[in-house]
């Protein structure tokens, strides 16, 4: 045998030398949930180790992440049911919990990168990402709401706005509104290929944002499809996106790879709540070793993602797995 691939695996130093993909704190984005009130920190039962924070505690949490070198945060609000309506007006009203949170984080930690989520579902009495009329999700009418929401986030200080709604044309629509208002420097991380998935369950528990009726299949993509993701990516590129995201992550590594191979924008992967819950449950039961976490995160790098949104971000750094 002339070729003995095992020779390149014979020592830790050589294994390290030939390692193709690396993961650093710079690749990680930590999603954080916000609630009304003071001194609140309540654990989400389906996401052990992940909490909803009131703004005061959110600031403490972000400070401790920054000390670890974790610098990017994606914020999500849990909105009281009484504030929700058909048109998600709470998503752009002045002085909301969410806008205050963005402002406070940027005021206290200007160096932190704040990513905001644009979609109607946390604020919608229907629990959908768009306006519902006779059981249908209206596309163009929804864009108007998304535009107001994005503009409010930009005014509050968002560094990157991430539309997660899957309405057609939203990237271009939002890009226009931001530019017209002087926010040419605010980035757009598009949820390019977001699939109608069962893996969002724990997130919807965290926010109380599950659809009241029906499912999201008329706007989120079918998990049987991959080529559609290329159409979505092409549109996002043309409409002015700065990042292309694939969501969920683990069951869609092929989609991450395909966008990476076909487009030159940076690719983000969202390692979603259900993926987190699965791994945590298995580790909690002693069925998997904790090293499954790093193996999972590295798979996103191998597939071609540079940015990884993951609830594991902080623990992976705290435990010294990622530097
Ligand atoms: C809402 C949104 C969802 C997630 C991020 N933004 C849920 C959904 O589309 O129903 C899911 C994130 C996760 O599961 O971790 N637009």
Boltz pocket constraint, residues with backbone or C-beta under 6 A from the ligand:
constraints:
  - pocket:
      binder: B
      contacts: [[A, 117], [A, 118], [A, 119], [A, 120], [A, 121], [A, 129], [A, 164], [A, 165], [A, 199], [A, 200], [A, 201], [A, 202], [A, 203], [A, 204], [A, 209], [A, 271], [A, 272], [A, 273], [A, 274]]
      max_distance: 6.0
